[in-house]
Amino acid sequence: LRRGIVDVFDVAARSPAPPVPGRDARLALRAAVSDDQVARRRRAVQLVGILDDPPVELLLHAATDEDPQVRATAVALLGDIDDPQAVEATTAAFTDDDARVRRAAVGAVRHGPHRGGVISAALCDPDPLVRAAAAAAERGDAGLQVIAELLGSPDEQHLVAALDVAAAWPDAAALSAIDDLTADSRPSVRVPA
């Protein structure tokens, strides 16, 4: 984190604008969120998230970045902001080409008042990890169906994601599937089960 802060202020120092007394971290972050280097933009958007009152316009800008990790971080942070533009950007992220951004969108709206049908739609996402995140948020029969499907997957990453969700689910079928996986030959599946 310290390296990220130093990097962000380095970008601000190279800015063509003359120094202004009292320039704060927000100005430095504004420059870094638009930097040419992806690594700096990634660190900058993470740093925006630690501000008490993050500037919505910076997160909205980052939510349209070319880098999926920058977009995903921005979308996750926008979920905590009660602003119509933040809600719009978070909802738009459900159609992003990158599954990491769509998973971040599920997490962003999961507890918010604007979840509406977007969580239900995410249960049908082509990416199993997005479906698992949506199932964790949905907690209904449709969510349980997704978890049951993923618990039967041969893919270890899908199984572990489904186990994380199923472990917190007070459903006999989910608990039974978890018990079955305790005998799985793969340690990465057996240990979480």
C-alpha positions, 0 to 999 in steps of 0.5 A, a space after each residue: 500500500 505504501 508503494 502505491 501511495 508513493 507511486 500515486 504522488 509521483 504521478 501527481 508530481 509529474 503533472 504539468 499543472 503547477 503545484 498548488 498549496 494544500 494539494 491533497 491525495 484526491 488530486 494525486 489520485 485523479 492523475 493516477 486513475 488516468 495514468 498510462 501504466 496499468 499498475 498505477 491505475 490499479 493501485 490508484 483505484 484501490 487507494 480511492 477505496 480507502 478514502 472516507 468519502 471516495 470521489 464518485 467521478 473517479 470510480 465511474 471513470 475507473 469502471 470504464 477502464 480498459 483493464 478488467 481488474 481496475 474495472 472490477 475494483 471500481 465496481 466493487 467500491 461503487 456498490 457502497 455509494 448511494 448515488 444514481 450514477 454509481 447504481 447505473 455503473 454497477 448495473 451496467 457491469 453485469 454485462 461486462 465481457 470479463 467475469 471478474 467485473 460481473 462477480 464484482 457487480 454481484 458483490 456490489 449490489 448483493 446487500 443494496 436496495 438496487 439488487 432487483 432482477 440483476 442478481 436473478 439474471 446473474 444466476 444464469 451467467 455463463 461463468 460458474 463463479 459469477 453464478 456462485 456469487 449470485 447464488 450466495 446473494 439470492 439464497 432462494 431455490 434458484 440459488 440452491 439449484 446453481 449451488 447443486 449444479 456447481 457441487 457436481 462440477 469436475 472443476 476444482 475452482 467451481 467446487 471450492 466456490 460452491 463449497 464456500 456458498 454451501 457452507 453458509 447455507 442451512 439446507 440439508 441437500 447442500 450439507 449432504 453434498 458437502 459431506 460427500 466431498 469430504 471424501 474427494 481425492 483432491 486436497 483443494 476440494 476435500 480440505 474446504 469441505 
